[in-house]
Amino acid sequence: MIKIDKRRFDKIFDKAKKLKYSSMSYVDFDDCKKSEIIIDSDDLILLYDKNKPQAMIYYAANEFESVIKTLADIPGSLRLHFVPHEFTEHLKKLGFVEWGEYCDFWNNDLLTEAGRLNKTDSTKFLELAGCDEVSALSLKCRLQSRGFEGETPEWFAEWMRENKVIILQDEISITGFCCVSIYNNRTTLWIRELAVDPRCQGRGLGSKLMEHAIAYGAKNGAAKGFLSADILNKIAIGLYNKYGFLFGNSETELQMIKI
C-alpha cells in the first residue's frame, strides 16, 4: 500500500466526487493524511487509516458491492462511515454492526434564540494546560450514546488551534465541555461535541453549555447553528430541540464497525 500525500489526495478527492457512493464528501487531507491507498482506480477508491482504534476505511465507488468485496479481505477492526442503508445486511455478514446513525439539527435564527436566553455567566474556555483533564472527562462519557468514544488530549489541542472549547467548572474540576466552531464564512455556529461529567449529570449543565455555545455564536456573528446527533440519543435530542435545533429532514449518516 502507498502512503497518501496532499497532491495524490487532491486528485483522489476530485475523482471521488464523480462516483455514486462516497464517504469522502466531508473529509479533507488532514482527516486522511495518515492513510494508505488500497485501491485508486476509475470506479473504486479505498483508503485505509490504521492509526485509529478501529482502522478507518474511506471509500468511493460506482458499485458498493466492490467495496464489500474488498472489505472481506481486510483483517482486524474496521470502521466505515456513510454506509448506504440497502447494504447493511451484507456488511453484517462480514461482522460489521451499527455504531451510530447521525442526523443534522439546525437552528436557522440563532440571534433570536440568543436573545431569548437569560444572561449567562462569563464564558470560560479551555486552555492547553487543561487538555488532559477534559480528555479524561470525555472518556468517562464513552458510549453513553452510540458512537461517542471520547477524545485524546491531542485531539483537543488540535481542535483549539482554530476553534474553542467551552468549559464549566466547580471548585474541584471541569464538569462539562462543549466544542464550538464558527465556519462557512463565519455565518454558522458548529457545536461539535458536548459532554457532562457523569457525576454531575441531571443538574442542568447541558443546558448551560448550550446557552454558552449559542451566546458565543451570536457574539461572533453566526446567524444559524448546526449540530449532529445519533437518532437514538433521545435525551440529547430533547435538549437540542429545547434550544431551537430541529431535524433538517436531511439524510442520516450510518456508521458501522467491525471489532
Secondary structure, 3 states (H helix, E strand, C coil): CEECCHHHHHHHHHHHCCCCEECCCCCCHHHHCCCEEEEECCCEEEEEECCCCCEEEEEEECCHHHHHHHHCCCCCCEEECCCCHHHHHHHHCCCCEEEEEEEEEEECCHHHHHHHCCCCCCCEECCHHHHHHHHHHHHHCCCCCCCCCCCCHHHHHHHCCCCEEEEEECCCCEEEEEEEEEECCCCEEEEEEEEECHHHCCCCHHHHHHHHHHHHHHHCCCCEEEEEEECCCHHHHHHHHHCCCEECCCCCEEEEEEC
